Amino acid sequence: MSELPPSEAVEAVCNVAGARAVREKPQGKKRVAVLMSGGVDSSVTAFLMKEAGYDVVGVTGWLIKSGSRCCDTGMIDAARVCEDLSIDHHAVDLREMFKTQIIDQFHQSYAQARTPLPCSLCNTLVKWGALLHYGRKLLHADFIATGHYARIVETPEGRRLCKAKDIRKDQSYVLWGLTNEQVNATILPLGDFDKSEIRDLARKAGIVTADRPDSQDLCFIPHGTTTQQYLSNFLTVEPGPIIHTMTGQVLGEHQGTFNYTIGQRRGLGIAYSEPLFVTSLDPEMRVVYVGPKEALLRQELTASDANWIIPSPPVEPFRALCKIRYNSQAQSGTVYPLSGGKIKVVFDEAQPAITAGQVLGIYDESDTFILGGGWID
């Protein structure tokens, strides 16, 4: 996956965006830069930070070159909320960075038969990369705060990142890429609330985004467009065979490996006597392999670009709970730290549809703290 953007690029953004005057931080007050998307969660975050006595400033990243429903309405709504709360609002132009680091990476991943998780990458590179840097360097903020559903708690070992109270909304999995330093500079006030409580709080406070629907799609894919339709504008369609992974039988022809993901059952365009699932993809040979459900099972995986959110990176194998996709439960296994920033996990029970490009999230055995993770190979 992409590495963190060069510091020079972030500095350039800050130098341009920081030309406007920034008010002085009041004496005795901690300043927090709230990263605001224009949604109800980040709006309530700004409200809660102000209520808690912080000196608050709102920051919104301008991410899409051609404009989108997220950027167009999001920046406007964020600015409206800031005006209502009587706090400054800054829009930071990160369009070029977002294109090269997030959107182009999304295309490249699918071309290489990897199923990416761009929101996790955006958290690492944009929110806790460029915007954290902007908030601390240009706005002189002591902390950043976001509307993510996760918690940061004080422990004898220091501040630790853990799951939210509302497990259905927990987003700790996509924050696996944070460093200890970034955790220390972060406030996550929504982690102790249910989503319904946040909506109620927003209505009572008169926040204009109280009833704005949650975003369900990737911000750079046009509304009403499927991922495959979107990718067909950027990737060359190269047909090839669909092969049964157990028998070697050619069952049909596909229209590009990027149209398929591991574990996919519907939309294969073939007829067979039993349900078939995509078991693997070979973009170089242009082959889509399919097979029965049991062919999806794997007992182990490796992951790259390991990141650890604990005082000392582990060197010995240890027991943990490991999560392989956003909507799955963490499963028991043994984690083996390897050289070169790699991780190996051997699960107690074989897991279905382990997918290259997705995130490996590693939690402690109580399923409370996220310890780190990596990108699944």
SULDAFEN-V824435 format. One record per residue. N is the residue number from 0. RES is the residue in three letters. SS is DSSP state (a for helix, b for strand, c for the rest). PSI is psi in whole degrees, 0 to 359 (* if undefined). OMEGA is omega in whole degrees, 0 to 359 (999 if undefined). Layout:
n=N res=RES ss=SS psi=PSI omega=OMEGA
n=N res=RES ss=SS psi=PSI omega=OMEGA
This chain:
n=0 res=MET ss=c psi=169 omega=181
n=1 res=SER ss=c psi=145 omega=175
n=2 res=GLU ss=c psi=171 omega=177
n=3 res=LEU ss=c psi=143 omega=181
n=4 res=PRO ss=c psi=147 omega=179
n=5 res=PRO ss=c psi=143 omega=182
n=6 res=SER ss=a psi=330 omega=180
n=7 res=GLU ss=a psi=323 omega=181
n=8 res=ALA ss=a psi=319 omega=179
n=9 res=VAL ss=a psi=320 omega=178
n=10 res=GLU ss=a psi=319 omega=181
n=11 res=ALA ss=a psi=317 omega=178
n=12 res=VAL ss=a psi=314 omega=182
n=13 res=CYS ss=a psi=320 omega=182
n=14 res=ASN ss=a psi=320 omega=180
n=15 res=VAL ss=a psi=310 omega=184
n=16 res=ALA ss=a psi=336 omega=185
n=17 res=GLY ss=c psi=10 omega=182
n=18 res=ALA ss=c psi=331 omega=180
n=19 res=ARG ss=c psi=154 omega=182
n=20 res=ALA ss=c psi=142 omega=176
n=21 res=VAL ss=c psi=127 omega=182
n=22 res=ARG ss=c psi=153 omega=181
n=23 res=GLU ss=c psi=145 omega=179
n=24 res=LYS ss=c psi=129 omega=180
n=25 res=PRO ss=c psi=144 omega=179
n=26 res=GLN ss=c psi=138 omega=177
n=27 res=GLY ss=c psi=358 omega=179
n=28 res=LYS ss=c psi=139 omega=173
n=29 res=LYS ss=c psi=135 omega=178
n=30 res=ARG ss=b psi=136 omega=177
n=31 res=VAL ss=b psi=130 omega=174
n=32 res=ALA ss=b psi=114 omega=181
n=33 res=VAL ss=b psi=122 omega=179
n=34 res=LEU ss=b psi=115 omega=191
n=35 res=MET ss=c psi=126 omega=178
n=36 res=SER ss=c psi=347 omega=187
n=37 res=GLY ss=c psi=358 omega=178
n=38 res=GLY ss=c psi=173 omega=183
n=39 res=VAL ss=a psi=325 omega=184
n=40 res=ASP ss=a psi=310 omega=180
n=41 res=SER ss=a psi=332 omega=177
n=42 res=SER ss=a psi=315 omega=179
n=43 res=VAL ss=a psi=326 omega=176
n=44 res=THR ss=a psi=314 omega=178
n=45 res=ALA ss=a psi=317 omega=179
n=46 res=PHE ss=a psi=313 omega=182
n=47 res=LEU ss=a psi=322 omega=180
n=48 res=MET ss=a psi=321 omega=178
n=49 res=LYS ss=a psi=318 omega=179
n=50 res=GLU ss=a psi=329 omega=181
n=51 res=ALA ss=c psi=356 omega=175
n=52 res=GLY ss=c psi=9 omega=177
n=53 res=TYR ss=c psi=156 omega=169
n=54 res=ASP ss=b psi=110 omega=193
n=55 res=VAL ss=b psi=139 omega=170
n=56 res=VAL ss=b psi=137 omega=180
n=57 res=GLY ss=b psi=143 omega=180
n=58 res=VAL ss=b psi=128 omega=178
n=59 res=THR ss=b psi=131 omega=176
n=60 res=GLY ss=b psi=130 omega=173
n=61 res=TRP ss=b psi=111 omega=196
n=62 res=LEU ss=c psi=331 omega=189
n=63 res=ILE ss=c psi=127 omega=183
n=64 res=LYS ss=c psi=312 omega=186
n=65 res=SER ss=c psi=2 omega=184
n=66 res=GLY ss=c psi=153 omega=179
n=67 res=SER ss=c psi=171 omega=179
n=68 res=ARG ss=a psi=326 omega=181
n=69 res=CYS ss=a psi=309 omega=184
n=70 res=CYS ss=a psi=318 omega=183
n=71 res=ASP ss=a psi=306 omega=183
n=72 res=THR ss=a psi=328 omega=184
n=73 res=GLY ss=a psi=313 omega=181
n=74 res=MET ss=a psi=322 omega=179
n=75 res=ILE ss=a psi=314 omega=181
n=76 res=ASP ss=a psi=321 omega=178
n=77 res=ALA ss=a psi=318 omega=179
n=78 res=ALA ss=a psi=322 omega=179
n=79 res=ARG ss=a psi=317 omega=180
n=80 res=VAL ss=a psi=316 omega=180
n=81 res=CYS ss=a psi=320 omega=178
n=82 res=GLU ss=a psi=317 omega=180
n=83 res=ASP ss=a psi=328 omega=180
n=84 res=LEU ss=a psi=358 omega=181
n=85 res=SER ss=c psi=47 omega=175
n=86 res=ILE ss=c psi=155 omega=179
n=87 res=ASP ss=b psi=152 omega=176
n=88 res=HIS ss=b psi=133 omega=178
n=89 res=HIS ss=b psi=132 omega=171
n=90 res=ALA ss=b psi=125 omega=185
n=91 res=VAL ss=b psi=123 omega=183
n=92 res=ASP ss=b psi=103 omega=179
n=93 res=LEU ss=c psi=24 omega=186
n=94 res=ARG ss=a psi=315 omega=182
n=95 res=GLU ss=a psi=316 omega=178
n=96 res=MET ss=a psi=316 omega=182
n=97 res=PHE ss=a psi=322 omega=179
n=98 res=LYS ss=a psi=311 omega=186
n=99 res=THR ss=a psi=324 omega=186
n=100 res=GLN ss=a psi=331 omega=185
n=101 res=ILE ss=a psi=303 omega=186
n=102 res=ILE ss=a psi=310 omega=180
n=103 res=ASP ss=a psi=323 omega=178
n=104 res=GLN ss=a psi=324 omega=177
n=105 res=PHE ss=a psi=312 omega=179
n=106 res=HIS ss=a psi=313 omega=183
n=107 res=GLN ss=a psi=323 omega=181
n=108 res=SER ss=a psi=313 omega=179
n=109 res=TYR ss=a psi=324 omega=178
n=110 res=ALA ss=a psi=333 omega=180
n=111 res=GLN ss=c psi=16 omega=179
n=112 res=ALA ss=c psi=32 omega=173
n=113 res=ARG ss=c psi=141 omega=179
n=114 res=THR ss=c psi=103 omega=190
n=115 res=PRO ss=c psi=166 omega=174
n=116 res=LEU ss=c psi=79 omega=188
n=117 res=PRO ss=a psi=332 omega=180
n=118 res=CYS ss=a psi=324 omega=177
n=119 res=SER ss=a psi=318 omega=179
n=120 res=LEU ss=a psi=322 omega=178
n=121 res=CYS ss=a psi=320 omega=177
n=122 res=ASN ss=a psi=314 omega=184
n=123 res=THR ss=a psi=313 omega=188
n=124 res=LEU ss=a psi=321 omega=187
n=125 res=VAL ss=a psi=299 omega=186
n=126 res=LYS ss=a psi=307 omega=181
n=127 res=TRP ss=a psi=10 omega=173
n=128 res=GLY ss=a psi=271 omega=185
n=129 res=ALA ss=a psi=316 omega=184
n=130 res=LEU ss=a psi=325 omega=173
n=131 res=LEU ss=a psi=316 omega=179
n=132 res=HIS ss=a psi=316 omega=179
n=133 res=TYR ss=a psi=313 omega=182
n=134 res=GLY ss=a psi=319 omega=184
n=135 res=ARG ss=a psi=322 omega=184
n=136 res=LYS ss=a psi=314 omega=186
n=137 res=LEU ss=c psi=326 omega=183
n=138 res=LEU ss=c psi=356 omega=179
n=139 res=HIS ss=c psi=37 omega=180
n=140 res=ALA ss=c psi=142 omega=175
n=141 res=ASP ss=c psi=330 omega=182
n=142 res=PHE ss=b psi=163 omega=161
n=143 res=ILE ss=b psi=155 omega=175
n=144 res=ALA ss=b psi=145 omega=179
n=145 res=THR ss=c psi=169 omega=179
n=146 res=GLY ss=c psi=22 omega=178
n=147 res=HIS ss=c psi=146 omega=176
n=148 res=TYR ss=c psi=90 omega=175
n=149 res=ALA ss=c psi=171 omega=182
n=150 res=ARG ss=b psi=150 omega=170
n=151 res=ILE ss=b psi=121 omega=185
n=152 res=VAL ss=b psi=151 omega=177
n=153 res=GLU ss=b psi=130 omega=177
n=154 res=THR ss=b psi=168 omega=176
n=155 res=PRO ss=c psi=336 omega=179
n=156 res=GLU ss=c psi=0 omega=182
n=157 res=GLY ss=b psi=189 omega=181
n=158 res=ARG ss=b psi=133 omega=183
n=159 res=ARG ss=b psi=146 omega=179
n=160 res=LEU ss=b psi=128 omega=182
n=161 res=CYS ss=b psi=176 omega=184
n=162 res=LYS ss=c psi=158 omega=178
n=163 res=ALA ss=c psi=161 omega=174
n=164 res=LYS ss=c psi=317 omega=179
n=165 res=ASP ss=c psi=93 omega=185
n=166 res=ILE ss=a psi=329 omega=180
n=167 res=ARG ss=a psi=333 omega=181
n=168 res=LYS ss=a psi=0 omega=186
n=169 res=ASP ss=c psi=132 omega=180
n=170 res=GLN ss=c psi=16 omega=180
n=171 res=SER ss=a psi=329 omega=181
n=172 res=TYR ss=a psi=319 omega=183
n=173 res=VAL ss=a psi=3 omega=177
n=174 res=LEU ss=a psi=16 omega=183
n=175 res=TRP ss=c psi=337 omega=185
n=176 res=GLY ss=c psi=359 omega=179
n=177 res=LEU ss=c psi=148 omega=175
n=178 res=THR ss=c psi=167 omega=176
n=179 res=ASN ss=a psi=321 omega=180
n=180 res=GLU ss=a psi=319 omega=180
n=181 res=GLN ss=a psi=322 omega=177
n=182 res=VAL ss=a psi=319 omega=180
n=183 res=ASN ss=a psi=339 omega=181
n=184 res=ALA ss=c psi=14 omega=189
n=185 res=THR ss=b psi=144 omega=171
n=186 res=ILE ss=b psi=131 omega=180
n=187 res=LEU ss=c psi=83 omega=188
n=188 res=PRO ss=a psi=344 omega=185
n=189 res=LEU ss=a psi=353 omega=186
n=190 res=GLY ss=a psi=339 omega=181
n=191 res=ASP ss=a psi=10 omega=182
n=192 res=PHE ss=c psi=153 omega=165
n=193 res=ASP ss=c psi=157 omega=180
n=194 res=LYS ss=a psi=320 omega=180
n=195 res=SER ss=a psi=325 omega=178
n=196 res=GLU ss=a psi=323 omega=179
n=197 res=ILE ss=a psi=318 omega=177
n=198 res=ARG ss=a psi=314 omega=181
n=199 res=ASP ss=a psi=317 omega=180
n=200 res=LEU ss=a psi=319 omega=180
n=201 res=ALA ss=a psi=319 omega=180
n=202 res=ARG ss=a psi=316 omega=181
n=203 res=LYS ss=a psi=327 omega=181
n=204 res=ALA ss=a psi=355 omega=179
n=205 res=GLY ss=c psi=28 omega=180
n=206 res=ILE ss=c psi=129 omega=189
n=207 res=VAL ss=c psi=340 omega=181
n=208 res=THR ss=c psi=14 omega=186
n=209 res=ALA ss=c psi=323 omega=184
n=210 res=ASP ss=c psi=15 omega=177
n=211 res=ARG ss=c psi=130 omega=182
n=212 res=PRO ss=c psi=149 omega=175
n=213 res=ASP ss=c psi=142 omega=176
n=214 res=SER ss=c psi=130 omega=182
n=215 res=GLN ss=c psi=343 omega=187
n=216 res=ASP ss=c psi=168 omega=175
n=217 res=LEU ss=c psi=136 omega=189
n=218 res=CYS ss=c psi=336 omega=185
n=219 res=PHE ss=c psi=0 omega=176
n=220 res=ILE ss=c psi=123 omega=183
n=221 res=PRO ss=c psi=145 omega=180
n=222 res=HIS ss=c psi=134 omega=180
n=223 res=GLY ss=c psi=0 omega=180
n=224 res=THR ss=c psi=131 omega=177
n=225 res=THR ss=c psi=162 omega=178
n=226 res=THR ss=a psi=318 omega=181
n=227 res=GLN ss=a psi=318 omega=177
n=228 res=GLN ss=a psi=318 omega=179
n=229 res=TYR ss=a psi=312 omega=183
n=230 res=LEU ss=a psi=332 omega=181
n=231 res=SER ss=c psi=343 omega=177
n=232 res=ASN ss=c psi=347 omega=186
n=233 res=PHE ss=c psi=335 omega=183
n=234 res=LEU ss=c psi=142 omega=180
n=235 res=THR ss=c psi=130 omega=178
n=236 res=VAL ss=c psi=116 omega=180
n=237 res=GLU ss=c psi=99 omega=183
n=238 res=PRO ss=c psi=158 omega=177
n=239 res=GLY ss=b psi=180 omega=184
n=240 res=PRO ss=b psi=150 omega=167
n=241 res=ILE ss=b psi=118 omega=189
n=242 res=ILE ss=b psi=136 omega=176
n=243 res=HIS ss=b psi=122 omega=187
n=244 res=THR ss=c psi=338 omega=181
n=245 res=MET ss=c psi=322 omega=187
n=246 res=THR ss=c psi=342 omega=184
n=247 res=GLY ss=c psi=4 omega=182
n=248 res=GLN ss=c psi=135 omega=174
n=249 res=VAL ss=b psi=119 omega=186
n=250 res=LEU ss=b psi=346 omega=182
n=251 res=GLY ss=b psi=194 omega=181
n=252 res=GLU ss=b psi=140 omega=178
n=253 res=HIS ss=b psi=169 omega=180
n=254 res=GLN ss=c psi=51 omega=178
n=255 res=GLY ss=c psi=126 omega=181
n=256 res=THR ss=a psi=336 omega=181
n=257 res=PHE ss=a psi=348 omega=178
n=258 res=ASN ss=a psi=2 omega=186
n=259 res=TYR ss=c psi=151 omega=175
n=260 res=THR ss=c psi=155 omega=180
n=261 res=ILE ss=c psi=133 omega=181
n=262 res=GLY ss=c psi=353 omega=181
n=263 res=GLN ss=c psi=137 omega=178
n=264 res=ARG ss=c psi=316 omega=184
n=265 res=ARG ss=c psi=155 omega=175
n=266 res=GLY ss=c psi=22 omega=180
n=267 res=LEU ss=c psi=338 omega=178
n=268 res=GLY ss=c psi=25 omega=178
n=269 res=ILE ss=c psi=156 omega=177
n=270 res=ALA ss=c psi=139 omega=180
n=271 res=TYR ss=c psi=163 omega=185
n=272 res=SER ss=c psi=345 omega=179
n=273 res=GLU ss=c psi=160 omega=179
n=274 res=PRO ss=c psi=136 omega=178
n=275 res=LEU ss=c psi=149 omega=181
n=276 res=PHE ss=b psi=151 omega=174
n=277 res=VAL ss=b psi=122 omega=183
n=278 res=THR ss=b psi=331 omega=177
n=279 res=SER ss=b psi=163 omega=182
n=280 res=LEU ss=b psi=139 omega=177
n=281 res=ASP ss=b psi=91 omega=184
n=282 res=PRO ss=c psi=331 omega=180
n=283 res=GLU ss=c psi=318 omega=178
n=284 res=MET ss=c psi=359 omega=178
n=285 res=ARG ss=c psi=44 omega=182
n=286 res=VAL ss=b psi=136 omega=169
n=287 res=VAL ss=b psi=121 omega=179
n=288 res=TYR ss=b psi=137 omega=178
n=289 res=VAL ss=b psi=159 omega=180
n=290 res=GLY ss=b psi=181 omega=179
n=291 res=PRO ss=c psi=168 omega=186
n=292 res=LYS ss=a psi=322 omega=182
n=293 res=GLU ss=a psi=340 omega=179
n=294 res=ALA ss=a psi=349 omega=178
n=295 res=LEU ss=a psi=345 omega=188
n=296 res=LEU ss=b psi=134 omega=176
n=297 res=ARG ss=b psi=141 omega=182
n=298 res=GLN ss=b psi=342 omega=183
n=299 res=GLU ss=b psi=165 omega=177
n=300 res=LEU ss=b psi=165 omega=168
n=301 res=THR ss=b psi=153 omega=179
n=302 res=ALA ss=b psi=152 omega=182
n=303 res=SER ss=b psi=172 omega=179
n=304 res=ASP ss=b psi=48 omega=183
n=305 res=ALA ss=b psi=141 omega=174
n=306 res=ASN ss=b psi=136 omega=182
n=307 res=TRP ss=b psi=129 omega=180
n=308 res=ILE ss=c psi=54 omega=180
n=309 res=ILE ss=c psi=162 omega=184
n=310 res=PRO ss=c psi=319 omega=180
n=311 res=SER ss=c psi=129 omega=177
n=312 res=PRO ss=c psi=137 omega=181
n=313 res=PRO ss=c psi=150 omega=176
n=314 res=VAL ss=c psi=342 omega=179
n=315 res=GLU ss=c psi=154 omega=176
n=316 res=PRO ss=c psi=148 omega=178
n=317 res=PHE ss=b psi=159 omega=179
n=318 res=ARG ss=b psi=143 omega=182
n=319 res=ALA ss=b psi=174 omega=170
n=320 res=LEU ss=b psi=131 omega=187
n=321 res=CYS ss=b psi=136 omega=183
n=322 res=LYS ss=b psi=134 omega=186
n=323 res=ILE ss=c psi=356 omega=173
n=324 res=ARG ss=c psi=160 omega=189
n=325 res=TYR ss=c psi=316 omega=187
n=326 res=ASN ss=c psi=19 omega=179
n=327 res=SER ss=c psi=161 omega=174
n=328 res=GLN ss=c psi=145 omega=175
n=329 res=ALA ss=c psi=138 omega=185
n=330 res=GLN ss=b psi=150 omega=182
n=331 res=SER ss=b psi=143 omega=177
n=332 res=GLY ss=b psi=180 omega=176
n=333 res=THR ss=b psi=129 omega=181
n=334 res=VAL ss=b psi=130 omega=179
n=335 res=TYR ss=b psi=105 omega=174
n=336 res=PRO ss=b psi=131 omega=181
n=337 res=LEU ss=b psi=168 omega=177
n=338 res=SER ss=c psi=163 omega=177
n=339 res=GLY ss=c psi=26 omega=178
n=340 res=GLY ss=c psi=28 omega=180
n=341 res=LYS ss=b psi=160 omega=179
n=342 res=ILE ss=b psi=140 omega=171
n=343 res=LYS ss=b psi=138 omega=177
n=344 res=VAL ss=b psi=130 omega=172
n=345 res=VAL ss=b psi=113 omega=182
n=346 res=PHE ss=b psi=151 omega=175
n=347 res=ASP ss=b psi=323 omega=177
n=348 res=GLU ss=b psi=143 omega=181
n=349 res=ALA ss=b psi=141 omega=184
n=350 res=GLN ss=b psi=145 omega=181
n=351 res=PRO ss=b psi=143 omega=168
n=352 res=ALA ss=c psi=47 omega=171
n=353 res=ILE ss=c psi=126 omega=193
n=354 res=THR ss=c psi=125 omega=177
n=355 res=ALA ss=c psi=137 omega=179
n=356 res=GLY ss=c psi=341 omega=177
n=357 res=GLN ss=c psi=174 omega=183
n=358 res=VAL ss=b psi=137 omega=166
n=359 res=LEU ss=b psi=115 omega=176
n=360 res=GLY ss=b psi=128 omega=184
n=361 res=ILE ss=b psi=124 omega=180
n=362 res=TYR ss=b psi=158 omega=175
n=363 res=ASP ss=c psi=169 omega=187
n=364 res=GLU ss=c psi=345 omega=175
n=365 res=SER ss=c psi=356 omega=180
n=366 res=ASP ss=c psi=39 omega=181
n=367 res=THR ss=c psi=305 omega=185
n=368 res=PHE ss=b psi=137 omega=170
n=369 res=ILE ss=b psi=126 omega=187
n=370 res=LEU ss=b psi=340 omega=182
n=371 res=GLY ss=b psi=204 omega=181
n=372 res=GLY ss=b psi=201 omega=181
n=373 res=GLY ss=b psi=179 omega=178
n=374 res=TRP ss=b psi=124 omega=184
n=375 res=ILE ss=b psi=129 omega=176
n=376 res=ASP ss=c psi=* omega=999
